[in-house]
Amino acid sequence: MEGQTTYHIGFLGAGGIARAHAYALQSLKFFYPDPPGIELVSVCSAREESMKTFAGSFGFRGYEPIDRFTRNGAIDTVFIMGPNSTHFEHFKAAVGMPGVQRIYLEKPVCSNMAEEVEMARLLQESGKQVQVGFQYLQTPAVREALAFWKSGILGKPIHFDLKYYHGDYLYKSYRDKRRTRLTPAPDGGAMADLGSHGISLLTAFLGNGLRMVNAIQAGSFEGVPAGSDLFSSASLVDPQTLAAGYLSASRISSGSGDLVYLEIYAEKGTLRYSSQTSDYFEYFLEDTGKWVKQPVGSNYRGITAFPSGHVPAGWLRSMVHAHYLFLGGKDEDAFIPGLEHGLEVQRLVRETARHTENYRKHLENI
């Protein structure tokens, strides 16, 4: 970062993910030698009690309802982290704030095609900086794996497989606490909440333009609408290379932990990454006939290696780096997910919803 710019930040949302963002912002000074100035100005959420508690707990100057928040001229940076269904309206509100220059938008960016079109228009007209919350792209091993893939050593892709699994929604108590995430796709469901991260990764590696061929879903639980996929699996194809493969997202995979797993099979070898071994990625070369384990740890080469480069990287660490990039940090190797990327992911989430709806109709006729 050049100089000591101070960012005046407002939060739209005061839930669990907002706590993670507050942590990441206040951790920048520990990880980087050139952190920006951070002033936490205001918090806004639907419930006064929650935003008051959040503001007091995490060092914000104040809290206010949405009508006052959007008129707060002291805010130049907005983080949007409310329920999925509010992201589009909050984005419109943030774009309309004259003092706001940058917006960090949690996924999914919106809920339907009309909102996608409107968001693209607003981005073009406003010219504001927008970054979408796909922080897995900033995991050190993913960054290194992406750079290795982009080098072309493995040649063109042939087929791929990506999984994002966890099992918490097996439990009714957990489902009851997160009913806002059980709305029908593409606003809610496993593909919008988890699979969007998977689509983001595939898009970063394979490029824009992936096409959805088909999708199915599984799982039927008490209190869960039929349109809310607890597990969904989609088949995709890249029209440019004819590479094809699968993406699956699950909230009901017992024993999986929080698993992100990617394999890309190519002409000259294979690349593999798992969040369960997040301090390295692996690749295989046909020329040598050997698998190579490439250690990465917490090393953001040329930028920082705190607490040291060999320490395993975690989810929160990648979020800290995402904030570093959002607030002007220099990292030429980073894939920074702007709104265009978020809308490309959302297109595929929306197409998954259409295919799973057709699948449910097919089941009714069996």
N, C-alpha and C positions, 0 to 999 in steps of 0.2 A: 504494500500500500504506500502511496505517496503522501507524505505529510501526516497530520493527525486530524483527519476529518472526524467530526462528531455527527452521529446519526441520532435523530430524535424519533423514537420508535413508539408506535401504538399497536396494541394487540386486539384483533377482533376474534375473541374466543378465550376462554379461561378454563379449559379442561385439561386432561392428562397430556395431550400433545403440546399444549401451550406451556406446560411446566418444562417439557423437554427443550423447547425453543428458548425459554428463559435461561435454562442451564447453559445451553450452547452459547448464547450471546455473552453471558457473563464469564464464560470459560475462555474466550478468545485470548485474553491477556496472559493466560497461563501457557497456551500452546504456541503462540506466534510472537516473534520479536517486534513486529510492527502493527499492533492491533489498532483498530479505530477507536475513537471515543464513542461511548454508548450512553445515551440518556433515555431511560425508560419513562415515557411521558404518561401514557394512559392505557387503560384496559376497558374493553367493552364486551359484555355478554348479555344473554337474555335475562339472567337472574342477578339482581343487585347484590344479594348476599355472596354469590360466587365471585363476582368481579371485585367486590370490596376485599374479600379474603385474599384473593389472588394478588391484588395490588399491594396489600400490606405484607404478604409473605415474600414477594419476590422483588421488592424495591421499586415499584412504579410510583410516580409522583401522584397519580390520582386514578379515578375510574369514572365512567360516565355512560349514559345510554347512547344508542346509535345516532340519534338526531344531534346530540351535542358532539359526539366523537367526530362525525363527518364535517363539523364546522370548526374543529380544533386546528387552528393555524400553526400551532407549534409542532405538529407531526409532519415529518417528511418521509417516513418509512412505515409501511403497514404490513403486518403479518396476519394472514387470513387463515383461521384454524377452527372455525365453528363446525357444526354438523354439515355433512356433505351437501344437503339440500340448500344450505345458505351460501355456498361458495360463490355462485354466480351473482346474486344480489349484492353480496359484500364486495365482490370485485368491481361491480359497477359503481358502488358507492365510493370505493377507494380511488378509482380512476377519476371520479368527479371532484376529489379533494384537491384544490389548486396547489397546496403546499407539498403534496406527496409526489416524490420523484421515483420511488421504487416500491415494488409490491412482492412479497413472498407469499405464494399461494399454495396451500396444501392440496393434495390430490384427494379425490378426483376433482378436476377443475370445474366441472359443471355436470348437468344431469340429462341433457338431450341435445339433439342436433341444432335446434333453433338457438340455444344458448352458445353452442360452439361457434356458430356463424357470427353471432353478436359479439362474442369475446374477441374473435379475430379482428373484427371491425374496430372495436374499442382500442385494441392494442395498436393498430396501424394509425389511428387518428391521434391517440394520446402521446405516442412515442416514449412511454414510460418503461423503465426497466422492470421486467417481470421474471421471477425465478420460481419454478415449481418444485414441491417438496419430495423429489425422488432422491433421497440422500444415499441410497445404496450405490448410486453412481460414484460417490465419493469415498466408498470403502477402499482402503489402499490396494488390496489385492484385485478388486474389480478395476480400478484405474490402471494398474500395471497390466492386467489381462487384456483390457481394451486397447492399450497402446501396442501390446504384442500382436493382437489380432489385426490392428490397422496397419502393421508393418508389412502384411501380405505374405509372411513366411509360410503360413499354412494354406495359402491359395484360396480359391473360392469355396464358400460353404456348400454342403450337400444336404445335410439334415441336422436338426437341432432338437433339444428337449430342455424345457425350463419348468421347474416346480417352485411354488411358494406355498408351504404347508404350515399350519399349526392346528391344534386340537381343542382350543379353549371353549368353542361353542358347542362341544359335546355336553356341557353342563348347563342345565336350565338356569341356575343362579347367574352364570356369566351372561347368558343370552338376555335375561331380564334386565341386566344393568346396561345393556347396549342395544336397546330396541331401535334407536335411530339408525343403526347400521344394518338393520334387518329389513329395510325398505326394499322394494323390488328393484332389480337391475334396470338401467345402468346407474341409478343413483346410489344403490346399496348392493349388498351381496359380496361374496368372496372375490369375484373378478374385479369389481370396482375398488374394493378396499385393499386386497392383497395382489390380485393379478395385475393391477395397474403398474405395480413395481416391476413385475415380470415383463410386461409389455414394454415398459421404459427401457429395461436392460436389453431386450431383443432389438428394439429400435436403435439404441445406441450402437450395438454391434453390427446389425445388418442394414441399418438405414431406414428411412421413411418408405412407405408404400407397401408394407406387408398387407396381405389380403386374408380375410377370414374365410375359411371354406366351410367349416361346420363347428358345432359346439354341443356338448351334452352337459347335464348336471345331475347331481345325486344328493340324497339326504332329504328326509322328511321328519321334521321335529315339531313338537308342540309349540304353538305361538309363532311359528316362522311362516310368513306368506310364501305361497308356491313360487312366486316370481323372484324371491330372494334366494339366490344360489348359495348353498353352504359349501358345495364343491362344484366346480365347473372345469371342463377340459375342452380346449379349442384346438383345432387344426388350422395351421396358417401356411401360406406360401409366399415366397418372395418372387414376384413376376420377373425381376431383373436377372436373377441367377437360377431360378427354378428350385432353389433350396426350399425344403418344406419340413415341418415338424410340429411339435405339440407344446402347448402351454397349459398348465393346470394350476388351479388355485384352490386351496382347501382351508376351511375353518374347523374341520372335523377329522383330522388325521391324528389318531391317537399315537402318542409316543414320539411324534416328529420334532417336538420343540418348535422353535421358530426357524424353519428351514428354507433357505433359498439355494437352489441347485441348478446349475447351467452346464450343458454340454453342447458343443458345436463340433460336428464332424465335417471335415473339409477335404479337399483334394490331396493335400500333402501331410495331413495329420489331424490331431484333435486337441481341443482346448476344454478344460474342465475347471469349475469353481464351485465350492460349497461353503455356505456360511458357517457350517459346523467346523470347518478348518480355515477360518477367515484370515489366518496369517500367511497363507500362500495360495497360489493357483498352480495348476498342472497343465502340461502339454505333451503331446506325443508327436514325434517326427518320423515319417515313413523312411526318410533317408538313413536315419540312425537305428530305427527299430526300438527306440527307448523312450520311456516316460521320464519327464524332467519335472521335479518339484521346485518351483520358483519361490523362495521365501520372500516375504514383503514386510510382515509385521505392521508396525505403526509408522512406517517411513514414508513421508510425503517428500520425495527426493527433491533436494534443492530448495525446499521451503521450510520444513520443520521435521523433527523426529522426537517428539515428546511423549512419554518420559524417556524413551529410547527407541531406536528403529526396530528392535527385535520384539518389542512387546506386542502381544496380539491386539488386533484392532476390534473395536466394538461398534454397535449401532449408534451410540451417542457420539462416538468420535467422528464418524462420518457426517453426522449432523453439524458438529462444530465446524468441520471444514466447509460444509455447504454454506454456513453463515459467513465464514471468512471470504468465500468467493462472492457471495451476495453483496457484501459490504466493501467490495473493491479489491480484494486480495488477488495477487497475481499468481496464476498457475496455468501455464501454457498447455499442460497435458490434460487438464480437466475437461470433461464433457459437462457443460452447464445446461441444465434442462430449462429452457425458456418456455413461454406460453405456447409457441408453435409445437414444441415437443409434447407439452401437456395435452394439447388438442389432438395430436396424432394418437397418443395413448387413448384419449377419451373416445376417439372414433372407433377403435378396436374394442373397447369396453362396450360401447353401444351396439356394435355388430354382434358381440357375444350375446347380449341380451336378446337380440332378435332371433338368433339361432337357438338359444335355450328355450325360448317361447315356442318355436316350431317343434322342438324336441318334446316339450310337455304335451303339445297337441297330438304328436305321434303316439306317445304313451297311452293317451286316452283311447286311441283307436285299436290298441293291441288286444 
